Amino acid sequence: MAKLDHLALLEELTRLSAYSETTEEGHFSTGFHVVPEHLKAFDPTVLLVLGNRGCGKSYLFQAVTRHGLAGDLRRLVPTARIPAAAHWVEGFTNEGKGRPDTATLISHFKKEPRAAQDFWLAALVRSLQPLLQGAGQPCDELWRLPGARLGQWLEFVAEHGEAVTEVLDHLDDLLQQKQEVVFVGYDELDTLLDDDPARSGHALVGLIAFWARFHRRWKVLRPKLFLRTDLYRKFSTQGGADLAKLSANRVEIRWSDLALHGVLCKQILNLPDPGWGTFLGLKPTREDPRLGKLLEQRQPVDFKPAYQALIGEYMGEGPRKGLAFRWPIEHVRDGLGTAHPRAMVELFRIAAERQRSTGRLPPRLPGDPPGRGTRQTLLQPFHLRRALSDVSRIHVDHVGDVWSWMEQFRQLTSGRQTPTEREAWTELLEASWARWAVPPNRDPESFLDELLDIGVLRTRPDGRIDASDLYLDGLGLRRKGGVRRK
């Protein structure tokens, strides 16, 4: 067996990619970790797929629409209800030039909210163009319309809406005869909202209403709406009976500790160096031609050897510093106790970059069992702790893209101590409430409740309010009695 080059392994560790960032075909497939529970999203009866930001909704969506992994997933998990004869179609993403931009949609439907369903009908026909070749008029006319001209789309549907619906009825009948199904996926739906979600949500509410109207009419034209959990809660009232119809068939993407260990270790194991399996002490159960080396550990503790190899037994000198096996997941949880792959992978990538910048490997540790020489790890606990601060700042920057109030909230919290009583948080928000151009909620109390509901803040057992490590440094908060990480 060739001797391991630990510096080369460390260099490769800096190339890990956060769970939704890799688009290159080979890297996407080998980095994709199959979680059987998540494959329920592809069940034909499921219409609504929920999950918090960073949970991998887009990753699932891209796996089947852009990377054609549906057959591979069905092969690996035969019990998953993934139809063999299925077409995967992108109904909406925030990319491309084939439709009006999101700013146009938001602005227009603020003025004409009822027109949103007409837009989604036109968008559906354009998405299904490859399956509707030969349909003739009026579809040909719609396909010739410029992608950016929303007004022309709506005028078309006003004139030809019934005829277009009949074309889709015919397609549904034809696909039923062939025993085929079409999944139309809608991702990045949070981009349909602006700084005032209450007034800008008409495009999203229109999409929900559109499919509430048609999902029983069409048997094999099936929508998949990938929606953030906090938006689902917020629009559960605006969506009314329409959202209730779709919600009856929903799943939520959640990550167990077992799955989080699995996605990190699978990404590392599929880095180019063939020595990773030996170094981590993890033996792949098999190697798939598309998904790479696969792991099927049955409980979290099965991954403990990998953390011992990467970091050591503890996050410092002795048990009081915490077990290296448990520390990473516990410190990337939000205020709801939820952890996602993006922060987990970024933690190790950044720690590797910090370790590499020193130009040396960590000091060797005693062998296991004691007395058997020494062993070489790749990451000093110190660099993981510092990387956590970076992850927190990156995370707060990212969520600021979807929570427009985050930057102003960060300005309020920067330099303040935590935990504090609820009254202190309320007073902080009340003192600045008049300075918000668009208030983030009805009143300070409601906003504080929202911050707790979405996991930005958390309530400690003693009743005081705090931020988890995932948000602590990103919000510029300082924990009482602790030493701030630099």
URHUBEL-V658972 format. One record per residue. N is the residue number from 1. RES is the residue in one small letter. PHI is phi in degrees with one decimal (none if undefined). OMEGA is omega in radians with two decimals (* if undefined). Layout:
<<N/RES/PHI/OMEGA> <N/RES/PHI/OMEGA>>
This chain:
<<1/m/none/-3.12> <2/a/-65.5/3.12> <3/k/-69.3/-3.12> <4/l/-72.4/3.04> <5/d/-98.7/-3.03> <6/h/-65.6/3.09> <7/l/-66.0/3.09> <8/a/-67.7/3.09> <9/l/-63.8/3.12> <10/l/-61.3/3.12> <11/e/-60.3/3.13> <12/e/-65.1/-3.12> <13/l/-63.3/3.11> <14/t/-73.3/-3.11> <15/r/-98.6/3.04> <16/l/-58.5/3.13> <17/s/-120.6/3.09> <18/a/-58.3/-2.84> <19/y/-62.3/-3.12> <20/s/-117.6/-3.05> <21/e/-97.5/-3.03> <22/t/-82.1/3.11> <23/t/-116.7/3.13> <24/e/-63.4/-2.96> <25/e/-52.0/-3.06> <26/g/-63.4/-3.14> <27/h/-66.0/3.13> <28/f/-61.9/-3.04> <29/s/-65.9/-3.12> <30/t/-73.5/3.08> <31/g/-86.3/-3.09> <32/f/-77.7/3.13> <33/h/-100.9/-3.07> <34/v/-81.1/3.06> <35/v/-111.7/-3.04> <36/p/-51.7/-3.12> <37/e/-63.0/-3.12> <38/h/-72.1/-3.10> <39/l/-71.8/3.03> <40/k/-62.0/3.12> <41/a/-61.6/-3.10> <42/f/-95.3/3.05> <43/d/-62.0/-3.11> <44/p/-57.2/-3.11> <45/t/-82.0/-3.11> <46/v/-86.6/-3.10> <47/l/-107.4/-3.02> <48/l/-123.4/-3.14> <49/v/-115.4/-3.07> <50/l/-103.6/3.06> <51/g/173.5/3.11> <52/n/-72.5/3.11> <53/r/-58.6/3.12> <54/g/89.3/-3.08> <55/c/-82.1/3.11> <56/g/102.8/3.09> <57/k/-59.8/-3.14> <58/s/-64.6/3.12> <59/y/-63.0/3.08> <60/l/-61.1/-3.12> <61/f/-58.7/-3.12> <62/q/-68.6/-3.11> <63/a/-58.0/-3.09> <64/v/-100.1/-3.08> <65/t/-83.4/-3.06> <66/r/-110.0/-3.04> <67/h/-114.6/3.01> <68/g/57.7/-3.08> <69/l/-93.4/-3.07> <70/a/-57.3/3.14> <71/g/-64.1/3.12> <72/d/-66.8/3.13> <73/l/-67.3/3.11> <74/r/-65.3/3.13> <75/r/-67.6/-3.09> <76/l/-77.1/3.14> <77/v/-125.7/-3.05> <78/p/-59.4/-3.12> <79/t/-77.5/3.14> <80/a/-70.3/-3.12> <81/r/-87.4/3.09> <82/i/-112.3/-3.07> <83/p/-58.6/-3.14> <84/a/-72.1/-3.11> <85/a/-99.4/-3.06> <86/a/-131.1/3.02> <87/h/-109.0/-3.12> <88/w/-110.4/-2.99> <89/v/-123.8/3.05> <90/e/-84.3/3.10> <91/g/-85.5/3.09> <92/f/-163.2/2.85> <93/t/-141.2/-3.13> <94/n/-92.4/-3.14> <95/e/-132.0/3.01> <96/g/87.6/-3.07> <97/k/-117.3/-3.04> <98/g/-84.8/-3.13> <99/r/-152.0/3.06> <100/p/-60.6/-3.13> <101/d/-70.7/-3.03> <102/t/-64.2/3.13> <103/a/-61.5/3.10> <104/t/-64.7/-3.14> <105/l/-62.5/-3.13> <106/i/-60.2/-3.10> <107/s/-62.6/-3.07> <108/h/-67.0/-3.04> <109/f/-79.5/2.92> <110/k/-63.5/-3.11> <111/k/-86.6/-3.10> <112/e/-129.5/-3.06> <113/p/-61.7/-3.10> <114/r/-70.5/-3.12> <115/a/-77.5/-3.07> <116/a/-60.9/-3.13> <117/q/-64.6/3.10> <118/d/-64.0/3.10> <119/f/-60.5/-3.08> <120/w/-68.3/3.04> <121/l/-65.1/3.12> <122/a/-62.8/-3.14> <123/a/-62.6/3.14> <124/l/-64.5/-3.14> <125/v/-62.9/3.11> <126/r/-67.8/3.11> <127/s/-66.9/-3.08> <128/l/-91.3/-3.08> <129/q/-51.7/3.14> <130/p/-60.1/-3.13> <131/l/-91.3/-3.08> <132/l/-111.8/3.12> <133/q/-59.5/-3.10> <134/g/91.0/3.14> <135/a/-69.0/3.11> <136/g/73.2/3.13> <137/q/-74.8/0.07> <138/p/-89.8/-3.06> <139/c/-62.3/-3.14> <140/d/-56.1/-3.13> <141/e/-65.8/3.13> <142/l/-64.8/-3.12> <143/w/-66.7/3.13> <144/r/-81.4/-3.11> <145/l/-67.8/3.09> <146/p/-60.1/-3.08> <147/g/-63.4/-3.05> <148/a/-88.9/-3.01> <149/r/-91.5/-3.11> <150/l/-60.4/-3.12> <151/g/-57.1/3.13> <152/q/-68.7/3.08> <153/w/-60.1/-3.08> <154/l/-67.7/3.07> <155/e/-62.5/3.12> <156/f/-60.6/-3.11> <157/v/-67.0/3.10> <158/a/-59.2/-3.10> <159/e/-90.7/-2.99> <160/h/-121.4/-3.05> <161/g/-55.4/-3.11> <162/e/-66.6/-3.14> <163/a/-65.6/3.13> <164/v/-65.8/3.11> <165/t/-62.2/3.09> <166/e/-64.6/3.08> <167/v/-61.9/3.13> <168/l/-68.6/3.04> <169/d/-58.6/-3.12> <170/h/-64.8/3.11> <171/l/-62.2/3.12> <172/d/-61.3/3.11> <173/d/-62.8/-3.11> <174/l/-63.8/3.14> <175/l/-66.1/3.08> <176/q/-61.8/3.12> <177/q/-62.8/3.14> <178/k/-84.8/-3.08> <179/q/58.6/3.10> <180/e/-118.3/3.13> <181/v/-133.2/3.10> <182/v/-117.0/3.03> <183/f/-102.7/3.12> <184/v/-107.5/-3.05> <185/g/-96.6/3.11> <186/y/-121.6/-3.06> <187/d/-122.0/3.12> <188/e/55.3/-3.10> <189/l/-71.3/3.10> <190/d/-67.7/3.11> <191/t/-72.9/3.10> <192/l/-85.1/3.14> <193/l/-120.2/3.05> <194/d/-114.3/-3.07> <195/d/-65.8/-3.12> <196/d/-123.9/-3.06> <197/p/-55.2/-3.09> <198/a/-63.6/-3.11> <199/r/-99.4/-3.05> <200/s/-102.9/-3.04> <201/g/-87.1/-3.03> <202/h/-67.7/3.11> <203/a/-64.9/3.13> <204/l/-68.7/3.11> <205/v/-62.0/3.10> <206/g/-64.7/3.09> <207/l/-63.6/3.12> <208/i/-62.3/-3.14> <209/a/-65.0/-3.14> <210/f/-59.8/-3.09> <211/w/-78.2/3.01> <212/a/-63.4/-3.13> <213/r/-76.4/-2.97> <214/f/-111.1/-2.98> <215/h/-68.9/3.05> <216/r/-89.4/3.12> <217/r/-68.7/-3.12> <218/w/-99.8/-3.03> <219/k/-88.7/-3.08> <220/v/-123.9/2.89> <221/l/-92.3/-2.95> <222/r/-118.0/3.09> <223/p/-83.3/2.96> <224/k/-131.0/3.14> <225/l/-96.3/3.13> <226/f/-94.5/-2.93> <227/l/-132.0/3.06> <228/r/-62.4/-3.09> <229/t/-61.1/-3.12> <230/d/-67.3/3.07> <231/l/-69.9/3.09> <232/y/-58.9/3.13> <233/r/-65.5/-3.09> <234/k/-67.2/-3.08> <235/f/-96.0/3.12> <236/s/-63.9/3.08> <237/t/-86.9/3.13> <238/q/-66.9/-3.14> <239/g/-70.6/3.07> <240/g/53.9/-3.09> <241/a/-64.1/-3.14> <242/d/-62.5/3.14> <243/l/-66.5/3.11> <244/a/-61.0/3.13> <245/k/-63.8/-3.14> <246/l/-76.9/-3.07> <247/s/-67.9/3.12> <248/a/-62.2/3.14> <249/n/-122.9/-3.09> <250/r/-136.9/2.99> <251/v/-133.1/3.09> <252/e/-124.1/-3.13> <253/i/-81.0/3.10> <254/r/-130.4/-3.08> <255/w/-114.4/3.01> <256/s/-76.8/3.07> <257/d/-60.0/3.13> <258/l/-59.8/-3.12> <259/a/-68.4/3.13> <260/l/-66.1/3.05> <261/h/-58.9/-3.08> <262/g/-64.9/-3.09> <263/v/-67.6/3.11> <264/l/-64.8/-3.07> <265/c/-69.5/3.09> <266/k/-66.1/3.11> <267/q/-61.7/-3.14> <268/i/-66.1/-3.09> <269/l/-61.4/-3.10> <270/n/-96.1/2.94> <271/l/-68.0/-2.94> <272/p/-60.7/-3.04> <273/d/-64.3/-3.13> <274/p/-70.5/-3.09> <275/g/-85.3/-3.06> <276/w/-62.5/-3.12> <277/g/-60.4/3.11> <278/t/-65.1/-3.09> <279/f/-64.0/-3.08> <280/l/-75.2/-3.06> <281/g/72.3/3.13> <282/l/-117.5/3.13> <283/k/-99.5/3.11> <284/p/-59.9/3.11> <285/t/-73.1/3.07> <286/r/-169.4/3.10> <287/e/-119.5/-3.10> <288/d/-95.2/-3.11> <289/p/-60.2/-3.13> <290/r/-110.8/-3.05> <291/l/-92.6/3.05> <292/g/75.5/-3.11> <293/k/-74.3/-3.05> <294/l/-108.7/3.09> <295/l/-119.6/3.13> <296/e/-133.3/3.08> <297/q/-61.1/-2.98> <298/r/-98.1/3.11> <299/q/-148.3/-3.06> <300/p/-53.5/-3.06> <301/v/-62.8/3.11> <302/d/-64.0/-3.13> <303/f/-92.0/-3.08> <304/k/-56.5/3.13> <305/p/-58.1/-3.13> <306/a/-66.5/3.14> <307/y/-69.9/3.08> <308/q/-64.8/3.12> <309/a/-71.8/-3.10> <310/l/-75.4/-2.96> <311/i/-121.3/-2.98> <312/g/121.5/-3.11> <313/e/-72.1/-3.03> <314/y/-125.3/3.11> <315/m/-87.0/-3.12> <316/g/152.8/-3.10> <317/e/-88.3/3.04> <318/g/99.6/-3.04> <319/p/-61.4/-3.08> <320/r/-64.6/3.12> <321/k/-81.7/3.11> <322/g/101.7/3.10> <323/l/-75.5/3.13> <324/a/-61.5/-3.14> <325/f/-66.5/-3.07> <326/r/-100.2/-2.98> <327/w/-57.4/-3.06> <328/p/-58.5/-3.11> <329/i/-64.2/-3.10> <330/e/-61.5/-3.05> <331/h/-97.2/3.02> <332/v/-109.1/3.09> <333/r/-80.0/3.04> <334/d/-87.4/-3.09> <335/g/-67.5/3.09> <336/l/-93.2/-3.11> <337/g/83.1/-3.08> <338/t/-98.7/3.05> <339/a/-122.8/-3.10> <340/h/-128.9/-3.07> <341/p/-61.1/-3.02> <342/r/-57.6/-3.13> <343/a/-68.4/-3.12> <344/m/-63.3/-3.12> <345/v/-68.5/3.13> <346/e/-61.6/3.14> <347/l/-57.2/-3.10> <348/f/-75.7/3.10> <349/r/-63.6/-3.11> <350/i/-68.5/3.09> <351/a/-60.5/3.11> <352/a/-65.7/3.10> <353/e/-62.9/3.12> <354/r/-66.0/3.13> <355/q/-64.1/-3.14> <356/r/-61.9/-3.10> <357/s/-64.6/3.10> <358/t/-77.6/-3.13> <359/g/78.5/-3.13> <360/r/-150.7/3.07> <361/l/-85.5/3.07> <362/p/-62.5/3.02> <363/p/-57.0/-3.13> <364/r/-65.9/-3.13> <365/l/-106.4/3.07> <366/p/-58.3/-3.13> <367/g/-68.9/3.13> <368/d/-127.3/0.07> <369/p/-74.7/-3.14> <370/p/-53.5/3.14> <371/g/98.8/3.13> <372/r/-98.4/3.07> <373/g/66.2/-3.13> <374/t/-128.6/3.13> <375/r/-137.8/-3.08> <376/q/-104.6/3.02> <377/t/-97.3/-3.12> <378/l/-111.6/-3.00> <379/l/-129.4/3.00> <380/q/-78.5/3.12> <381/p/-52.0/3.13> <382/f/-52.5/-3.08> <383/h/-73.7/3.04> <384/l/-66.3/3.14> <385/r/-64.8/3.12> <386/r/-69.7/3.11> <387/a/-63.5/3.13> <388/l/-61.0/3.08> <389/s/-62.5/3.11> <390/d/-63.7/3.13> <391/v/-60.5/3.13> <392/s/-61.6/3.14> <393/r/-66.2/3.10> <394/i/-63.4/-3.12> <395/h/-62.6/-3.14> <396/v/-64.5/3.06> <397/d/-61.1/-3.11> <398/h/-64.9/-3.09> <399/v/-69.4/3.05> <400/g/-62.9/3.09> <401/d/-68.4/-3.09> <402/v/-112.4/3.04> <403/w/-109.1/-2.98> <404/s/-63.4/-3.13> <405/w/-81.6/-2.98> <406/m/-62.3/-3.09> <407/e/-64.0/3.13> <408/q/-68.8/3.08> <409/f/-65.7/3.11> <410/r/-62.2/3.10> <411/q/-63.2/3.11> <412/l/-70.1/-3.01> <413/t/-89.1/-3.04> <414/s/-57.7/3.11> <415/g/85.5/-3.10> <416/r/-88.1/3.14> <417/q/-90.6/3.10> <418/t/-144.4/0.04> <419/p/-81.1/3.06> <420/t/-138.9/-3.13> <421/e/-66.7/3.12> <422/r/-58.0/-3.12> <423/e/-59.8/3.14> <424/a/-66.5/3.08> <425/w/-65.2/3.13> <426/t/-62.8/3.12> <427/e/-63.5/3.11> <428/l/-60.5/-3.13> <429/l/-70.6/-3.14> <430/e/-63.1/-3.10> <431/a/-65.8/-3.09> <432/s/-109.5/-2.97> <433/w/-59.7/-3.09> <434/a/-68.6/-3.10> <435/r/-87.3/3.12> <436/w/-75.4/3.08> <437/a/-63.7/3.04> <438/v/-125.8/-3.13> <439/p/-54.2/-3.10> <440/p/-73.0/3.10> <441/n/-161.2/-3.06> <442/r/-63.2/-3.09> <443/d/-158.8/-3.10> <444/p/-56.0/3.14> <445/e/-62.0/3.13> <446/s/-63.9/3.13> <447/f/-66.5/3.10> <448/l/-62.4/3.08> <449/d/-62.0/3.11> <450/e/-64.2/3.12> <451/l/-59.0/3.08> <452/l/-74.2/-3.10> <453/d/-65.1/-3.09> <454/i/-97.0/3.01> <455/g/87.5/3.04> <456/v/-67.7/3.05> <457/l/-118.7/3.12> <458/r/-145.4/3.08> <459/t/-98.0/3.13> <460/r/-78.3/-3.14> <461/p/-56.6/-3.13> <462/d/-85.8/3.09> <463/g/94.1/3.12> <464/r/-75.1/-3.09> <465/i/-106.5/-3.00> <466/d/-141.4/2.98> <467/a/-116.7/3.08> <468/s/-70.7/-3.13> <469/d/-61.2/3.13> <470/l/-64.0/-3.12> <471/y/-111.5/-2.94> <472/l/-56.1/-3.08> <473/d/-73.4/3.10> <474/g/-62.6/3.09> <475/l/-90.3/3.13> <476/g/71.7/-3.14> <477/l/-82.3/3.07> <478/r/-121.7/-3.12> <479/r/-82.4/-3.11> <480/k/-61.1/3.07> <481/g/82.7/-3.12> <482/g/-108.8/3.08> <483/v/-99.8/-3.08> <484/r/-68.4/3.13> <485/r/-71.4/3.13> <486/k/-106.4/*>>
